[in-house]
Amino acid sequence: MSRYWHKKPLLIRGAIPAFSIHQKNPPELDSPISAPELFALAGNELVESRLIQSKPWSLRSGPFKKKALPRIDQADWTLLLQGMEAHHPAAAAILSWFRFIPDARLDDLMISIAGVGGGVGPHFDSYDVFLIQMSGRRRWRISTQKDLSLDPRLPLKILQNFTVEQEWVLEPGDMLYLPPHIAHHGIALDAGCQTWSVGFRSPSFKELLQEGLWRLAESLEAIPGLEEKFADPKQNAIHTPEELPKELIQQLEKKLAGLKLDQIDGFLPGITAYLTEPKQHAYFHGPKNPLSPKQFAEKLSSQMLKPHPQSRLLSLNHEVYCNGEMVTKGQAKEIQEAWRSIAANKRLVLKKSLQARVDSSLYEAYLSGWLILQSA
């Protein structure tokens, strides 16, 4: 992190040692998600998918019918599947490897499967990315060039001018880290080439402050003193009625000073809630046969409680936010502790049952599908 993160590229050979171990001791290791599985997922309307063809360039968005997808032995195509951690446990497991970086920055795992010659063209990203080779080989060419102008004639964001500075062929198990704005171009060398990309969020300050201000404005409803009506018993007669009254300005100034809007603590709850909002394609469904509060509390002593793969959790001081809501507010101490454990460890394992309460935010999250019970 001190030498490379957000600073310069890093190639890591054998980042997943199991691949090189299996090369010496057959059978060879392959991607945990097969090409037929990925093609099937591309037909799912809950999966964000895109198909890119080169020669000439074209871009289509899914879901795709089976006949609309190319054969694995065809050339010059790439299928991109976004947010795969929500659809396959292997993708979720690999995404969890990167929690040495704050969860607030972690976005999702995208899988690219391609035919020989497939790629998305020379481009750059505005965020950090780890590119993990999972099946077949891919040639990566990168550049630290300052010219990031795009070709306006193409349907994709492809660089108009690309000057190669470094080049590598990545084998299964190798990984390439690229900081933002590093130009790169990956070309598949084998049929069914799979590259798994771990991407990171990079919201603008404008976006964060807008969301923080919007939520802060909503919270003003809970301040009784702001319900008072403006009054101006000291107002004098004036000759400039079109001007905003100084009395109104002075009273507003006092109210604003009392709200302490110049202090970050007032914005952080709203910003934290915003950063935990699920992605647009996220879909939650509760259990078909939900347990009663008492049954749920008892199950927690023998089963594991895990966040749904699309649930987002962050903590701010002692409070925990899940999917845009503060879930610890007003909760019993043991429920708050349980949420903090889930946020920190992505699971909850108890040796005793919690108090059975129908109003527990833990139980409500289970009913909503935000949390899932699994065998420990």
Phi and psi in degrees as a GROMACS rama.xvg file:
@    title "Ramachandran Plot"
@    xaxis  label "Phi"
@    yaxis  label "Psi"
@TYPE xy
-73.5014  -28.0954  SER-2
-98.782  -29.9692  ARG-3
-121.797  -37.1514  TYR-4
-56.7055  121.754  TRP-5
65.4994  16.6661  HIS-6
-123.697  -54.9402  LYS-7
-155.399  158.273  LYS-8
-65.5486  157.985  PRO-9
-146.237  122.361  LEU-10
-96.1952  127.056  LEU-11
-119.297  106.049  ILE-12
-75.2069  137.165  ARG-13
64.988  35.9562  GLY-14
-60.6606  -31.4177  ALA-15
-110.419  95.8347  ILE-16
-60.0701  -24.2077  PRO-17
-58.0371  -31.694  ALA-18
-64.1729  -47.6904  PHE-19
-68.7441  -32.4961  SER-20
-64.1283  -42.717  ILE-21
-72.1693  -25.0825  HIS-22
-63.8695  -34.7987  GLN-23
-82.4421  -25.0418  LYS-24
-128.405  86.5033  ASN-25
-56.092  158.03  PRO-26
-77.26  154.201  PRO-27
-67.246  147.904  GLU-28
-81.1868  142.283  LEU-29
-128.849  176.396  ASP-30
-55.9357  139.889  SER-31
-70.1144  -9.79659  PRO-32
-119.746  117.233  ILE-33
-75.3244  164.132  SER-34
-60.1804  -45.4443  ALA-35
-59.0047  -36.57  PRO-36
-63.8682  -42.0438  GLU-37
-66.6685  -39.1882  LEU-38
-63.9962  -38.4386  PHE-39
-65.2805  -40.9381  ALA-40
-64.8445  -30.655  LEU-41
-65.8693  -17.7859  ALA-42
-91.7017  -1.83585  GLY-43
-86.5781  126.019  ASN-44
-68.7664  -14.8912  GLU-45
-87.8363  -2.97289  LEU-46
-106.106  127.881  VAL-47
-79.2738  113.359  GLU-48
-133.357  150.301  SER-49
-140.125  142.063  ARG-50
-116.39  123.11  LEU-51
-115.179  127.414  ILE-52
-112.744  141.188  GLN-53
-112.013  163.791  SER-54
60.1482  63.7829  LYS-55
-87.0921  169.618  PRO-56
-72.0769  136.655  TRP-57
-150.68  156.174  SER-58
-138.564  127.782  LEU-59
-129.86  148.532  ARG-60
-107.235  146.212  SER-61
-81.6988  -176.248  GLY-62
-73.0609  153.976  PRO-63
-114.086  139.409  PHE-64
-76.2076  155.093  LYS-65
-55.3665  -39.6159  LYS-66
-69.5107  -20.3535  LYS-67
-82.1396  -10.9595  ALA-68
-94.1555  146.478  LEU-69
-72.8906  160.91  PRO-70
-73.3638  153.783  ARG-71
-62.6313  -27.4761  ILE-72
-91.2536  1.75852  ASP-73
-76.6062  161.121  GLN-74
-108.185  161.694  ALA-75
64.3639  43.314  ASP-76
-139.014  155.593  TRP-77
-142.839  131.307  THR-78
-110.404  123.753  LEU-79
-109.882  129.972  LEU-80
-123.677  117.902  LEU-81
-92.2688  153.472  GLN-82
59.8884  41.642  GLY-83
-71.7719  -16.0317  MET-84
-62.2212  -21.0796  GLU-85
-84.9104  -9.88232  ALA-86
-121.733  -7.67705  HIS-87
-151.522  131.907  HIS-88
-62.4748  -29.3412  PRO-89
-65.5511  -40.2062  ALA-90
-66.7914  -39.7611  ALA-91
-64.0883  -39.0279  ALA-92
-64.5023  -43.0214  ALA-93
-69.4177  -37.4732  ILE-94
-61.2212  -34.4579  LEU-95
-67.8587  -19.2751  SER-96
-63.7502  -20.1289  TRP-97
-100.934  23.2238  PHE-98
-81.0699  11.7688  ARG-99
-77.6483  -5.30473  PHE-100
-110.128  139.98  ILE-101
-53.1326  140.643  PRO-102
-57.5934  -30.1518  ASP-103
-63.2195  -21.5754  ALA-104
-95.482  -23.2964  ARG-105
-73.8661  130.921  LEU-106
-106.027  -77.6826  ASP-107
-161.159  -179.758  ASP-108
-117.701  121.08  LEU-109
-105.73  138.328  MET-110
-109.879  131.124  ILE-111
-112.927  123.441  SER-112
-118.891  136.485  ILE-113
-144.284  156.502  ALA-114
-86.4363  172.272  GLY-115
-55.3873  131.244  VAL-116
85.3338  -4.23486  GLY-117
-71.4049  148.855  GLY-118
177.745  177.595  GLY-119
-110.98  11.8071  VAL-120
83.6607  164.858  GLY-121
-65.5956  126.497  PRO-122
-153.053  -179.141  HIS-123
-138.637  156.539  PHE-124
-113.867  152.309  ASP-125
-92.8596  13.5123  SER-126
-141.199  165.566  TYR-127
-71.9221  150.19  ASP-128
-149.472  140.685  VAL-129
-108.162  124.848  PHE-130
-106.993  110.504  LEU-131
-107.635  123.909  ILE-132
-82.7597  122.114  GLN-133
-112.672  -25.0522  MET-134
-156.412  137.886  SER-135
67.4469  -171.404  GLY-136
-118.318  151.689  ARG-137
-137.634  134.724  ARG-138
-90.8277  124.981  ARG-139
-110.55  131.412  TRP-140
-120.412  132.951  ARG-141
-130.15  163.578  ILE-142
-153.947  143.552  SER-143
-97.1842  22.7146  THR-144
-57.5045  149.906  GLN-145
-88.8989  -22.1438  LYS-146
-77.4055  104.885  ASP-147
-114.866  26.9256  LEU-148
-69.4197  144.631  SER-149
-101.546  155.537  LEU-150
-81.0195  112.221  ASP-151
-70.2078  -11.9111  PRO-152
-84.8066  -11.4468  ARG-153
-104.878  152.124  LEU-154
-79.1159  -4.60576  PRO-155
-116.625  162.973  LEU-156
-83.3219  79.898  LYS-157
-108.326  136.265  ILE-158
-63.3926  138.873  LEU-159
-72.2486  -37.1208  GLN-160
-130.166  127.986  ASN-161
-132.267  119.426  PHE-162
-113.334  113.125  THR-163
-72.1613  129.572  VAL-164
-111.463  -36.1695  GLU-165
-138.497  153.416  GLN-166
-148.19  136.667  GLU-167
-142.967  154.373  TRP-168
-106.104  120  VAL-169
-93.7652  129.333  LEU-170
-94.4321  163.574  GLU-171
-53.4595  129.93  PRO-172
99.2893  -15.1802  GLY-173
-81.3303  157.809  ASP-174
-143.196  142.099  MET-175
-123.08  125.213  LEU-176
-100.394  134.157  TYR-177
-129.772  127.036  LEU-178
-74.5037  173.101  PRO-179
-59.751  148.731  PRO-180
67.0294  19.9606  HIS-181
-89.6898  118.594  ILE-182
-66.7237  135.801  ALA-183
-149.761  153.976  HIS-184
-143.749  116.574  HIS-185
-108.721  132.185  GLY-186
-124.77  124.678  ILE-187
-70.1035  132.849  ALA-188
-102.931  -12.5282  LEU-189
-133.363  152.211  ASP-190
-64.8538  135.945  ALA-191
75.6468  20.5113  GLY-192
-58.5649  127.082  CYS-193
-117.304  127.456  GLN-194
-122.424  127.12  THR-195
-103.001  123.708  TRP-196
-110.948  121.945  SER-197
-97.8332  113.624  VAL-198
-107.677  160.164  GLY-199
-125.776  148.038  PHE-200
-79.4021  143.054  ARG-201
-141.705  69.7849  SER-202
-68.6703  149.6  PRO-203
-76.2998  157.783  SER-204
-62.3225  -34.6473  PHE-205
-59.4518  -46.7852  LYS-206
-61.7518  -46.6283  GLU-207
-65.0657  -44.5026  LEU-208
-70.3084  -35.8846  LEU-209
-61.2562  -47.207  GLN-210
-66.0605  -40.2283  GLU-211
-63.6118  -42.0596  GLY-212
-66.8724  -39.9342  LEU-213
-62.1799  -44.7077  TRP-214
-71.8267  -32.4575  ARG-215
-65.4251  -39.1443  LEU-216
-62.0125  -39.7886  ALA-217
-62.2622  -36.5964  GLU-218
-71.3509  -15.3201  SER-219
-64.2341  -20.6329  LEU-220
-63.4512  -22.1309  GLU-221
-88.5284  3.7296  ALA-222
-104.649  102.546  ILE-223
-57.1294  -35.8587  PRO-224
-61.0584  -23.4431  GLY-225
-80.4446  -7.53386  LEU-226
-78.1434  -14.2506  GLU-227
-61.6082  143.075  GLU-228
-84.3099  145.835  LYS-229
-65.7378  133.058  PHE-230
-136.133  148.334  ALA-231
-136.94  63.2616  ASP-232
-63.9283  -17.0795  PRO-233
-96.7011  6.49151  LYS-234
-67.5672  130.624  GLN-235
-93.3039  164.53  ASN-236
-66.973  143.706  ALA-237
-131.586  163.852  ILE-238
-107.021  -2.17877  HIS-239
-126.676  70.5516  THR-240
-65.8709  -18.1813  PRO-241
-76.6605  -13.9425  GLU-242
-84.986  147.268  GLU-243
-62.2397  129.094  LEU-244
-61.8274  135.938  PRO-245
-63.2994  -33.5831  LYS-246
-61.4159  -41.9704  GLU-247
-64.4879  -42.9513  LEU-248
-62  -44.991  ILE-249
-64.1484  -40.9899  GLN-250
-69.4269  -38.8741  GLN-251
-62.5673  -39.3483  LEU-252
-59.9123  -40.7443  GLU-253
-65.9869  -41.846  LYS-254
-64.0108  -42.6454  LYS-255
-64.0054  -38.996  LEU-256
-62.7911  -36.7403  ALA-257
-69.6307  -29.2897  GLY-258
-77.8685  -15.8176  LEU-259
55.8829  48.5994  LYS-260
-70.0693  -8.57665  LEU-261
-89.3244  4.29175  ASP-262
-109.106  133.674  GLN-263
-63.0147  -27.8541  ILE-264
-58.0694  -28.4626  ASP-265
-73.0938  -24.6108  GLY-266
-91.2194  -29.2655  PHE-267
-60.491  -39.9427  LEU-268
-58.6915  -44.2879  PRO-269
-66.0849  -39.2521  GLY-270
-67.4231  -39.9751  ILE-271
-64.6326  -42.7361  THR-272
-60.4875  -42.5863  ALA-273
-62.0529  -43.0881  TYR-274
-69.9103  -13.0858  LEU-275
-100.185  1.45714  THR-276
-63.9956  136.077  GLU-277
-63.8622  160.099  PRO-278
-68.5774  162.361  LYS-279
-59.0341  -35.7075  GLN-280
-86.7953  1.19612  HIS-281
-66.6922  140.122  ALA-282
-140.04  127.816  TYR-283
-119.736  140.11  PHE-284
-137.903  134.741  HIS-285
-71.7987  172.162  GLY-286
-63.5041  144.992  PRO-287
-64.0088  -40.7312  LYS-288
-122.13  81.1021  ASN-289
-64.7752  144.31  PRO-290
-75.7895  155.378  LEU-291
-73.6506  164.236  SER-292
-53.7329  -40.5849  PRO-293
-66.7345  -44.7723  LYS-294
-63.6562  -40.9139  GLN-295
-60.774  -46.4484  PHE-296
-61.8896  -38.5643  ALA-297
-69.8534  -39.0055  GLU-298
-62.7587  -28.7399  LYS-299
-65.4043  -16.7087  LEU-300
-82.582  -11.9582  SER-301
-128.502  -11.895  SER-302
-122.937  165.316  GLN-303
-97.5755  139.806  MET-304
-108.269  119.336  LEU-305
-123.785  151.209  LYS-306
-68.3234  144.859  PRO-307
-57.1833  144.087  HIS-308
-55.0152  -23.7087  PRO-309
-98.2398  0.503181  GLN-310
-75.6189  141.018  SER-311
-117.022  130.471  ARG-312
-128.04  139.766  LEU-313
-143.272  152.883  LEU-314
-115.487  146.511  SER-315
-131.262  110.285  LEU-316
57.4204  -117.492  ASN-317
-101.083  -0.558997  HIS-318
-94.315  148.532  GLU-319
-118.983  136.293  VAL-320
-114.672  136.718  TYR-321
-135.122  125.094  CYS-322
49.907  44.4314  ASN-323
87.1997  0.902728  GLY-324
-124.632  144.9  GLU-325
-80.0131  114.747  MET-326
-98.7939  -3.3247  VAL-327
-102.48  -10.6411  THR-328
-64.0479  125.904  LYS-329
72.5149  9.01582  GLY-330
-90.4649  157.089  GLN-331
-61.1466  155.835  ALA-332
-56.5321  -42.0963  LYS-333
-67.9704  -31.2483  GLU-334
-70.6737  -41.673  ILE-335
-61.0119  -43.5393  GLN-336
-63.7638  -37.9173  GLU-337
-63.517  -44.1348  ALA-338
-62.7929  -40.0293  TRP-339
-64.6078  -35.7299  ARG-340
-67.0389  -41.0841  SER-341
-65.2113  -42.6532  ILE-342
-63.792  -39.1359  ALA-343
-79.3741  -38.4165  ALA-344
-111.873  -4.71453  ASN-345
61.2792  22.8384  LYS-346
-168.303  161.388  ARG-347
-133.059  121.605  LEU-348
-123.63  118.031  VAL-349
-115.505  152.272  LEU-350
-103.449  4.19479  LYS-351
-143.963  160.694  LYS-352
-86.4441  148.228  SER-353
-79.8531  163.839  LEU-354
-63.7209  129.967  GLN-355
-75.8461  107.816  ALA-356
-133.99  129.133  ARG-357
-70.2774  -23.5732  VAL-358
-93.5098  9.02248  ASP-359
-66.7652  131.411  SER-360
-66.1273  -24.7966  SER-361
-65.6876  -44.9983  LEU-362
-68.0776  -40.4324  TYR-363
-62.5813  -40.0565  GLU-364
-66.4106  -34.496  ALA-365
-65.0355  -44.6247  TYR-366
-64.2877  -32.0002  LEU-367
-82.4422  -9.57055  SER-368
86.8137  5.62785  GLY-369
-72.487  -31.8308  TRP-370
-121.578  145.765  LEU-371
-128.11  132.968  ILE-372
-83.5175  131.553  LEU-373
-137.231  158.047  GLN-374
-64.245  135.294  SER-375
